[in-house]
Amino acid sequence: MVWGFAGFFGQKSNSPRDPHDQELYIRYTLARLASMWHLLWNVAGPEPNLDGDLRWMSDEEVTRLGRLIASLDPRKHPIIIHNRTGDDPFPDSD
């Protein structure tokens, strides 16, 4: 099992913030890694949706990026989010 702790979009990474560039980045990563069966995709981490001043990504952004990753992944790998502890804001999210 391979699990990128910070995911596609890490809090302190220099991953793209522009939506067009994010799609190119996801496409590039999937082109290199999606053929491997033993991977799962982590949208963002660590804990992008903490409360208060610690929040660095909205739930809507996490959902948008997760859906984009899923739509571009030809193998349909599992997708996760390094989530805050407690109530999960994404229990029924696709």
N, C-alpha and C positions, 0 to 999 in steps of 0.2 A: 504494500500500500504506500502510495506517495501522497503526502499532504503538504502543500505549501502553506505554512502557518499564516503568512500575511495575505495570501490569496492573490487574485489578480490586482487588487487595489489595496495596497498597504498604507497605513496612516502616514508613515514617514518616508514612503517610497517616492520616486519621481515618476510614477505611472501617470499617464495622461489624464487631464481633467476636462478637456474639450470632448464633447460627445462623439464627434467625427473621429478624432484621434483615438478615443477609447475603443471604437469599433475596429479600427485598423490594428490596434494593439491586441485585441481579443482574437481577431482573425489570424494574425501572425502566430500568436501563442498556440491556438488550436491547430494550425497547419503543422506545427512542429510536434505537438504532444498528443493530439486527439486519437491517433492510431493506437496508442497504448491502452489496453483494457483495464489496467490496474490503477487508474488515476481517478480522483474526484476533484471537482472544482470548488474552491473556496472563493466566494465573491470578494470579500474584503475582511480585513482584520488588522490589528486586533480590535475587536469590539467597536465597530464604527458608530453604533447607535447608543452609546452610553447617555445618561441623563446630564442635563446642564451643560456646563462649559466643556465637558469632556467629549461631547458629541462632535464628530467630524464628518459624518455622512448621514443624510436623512434616510428614513425607512423607504421613502419613495425612490431615492437614488439606488439603494441596495436592491430593491425590487426591479427597477429598470435594468440595472446591470445584470442581475441574475437572469432575467428574461432574455436579454440580448445574448448572453453566453449560451443559454439553452437553445435559442433559435439558430445559433451558428455552429453548434456542436454536432457533427455528423454521427457520432456514436452515442449521444445522449447519456453521458456520464452523470453520476449523481452530483448535485450542487448543494453546497452548504454555505453557511455564514458563521464566522466566528462571532458569536452572539453574546450579549450581556447575560449575566446570570439572573435567573428568575423567570418571570413571565416572558414567553417567547412572542415577539411581535409578528412572527411569520408562520404560525402553526398551520394555516391553510393556504399558504402562498404556493403558487406554482413554481 
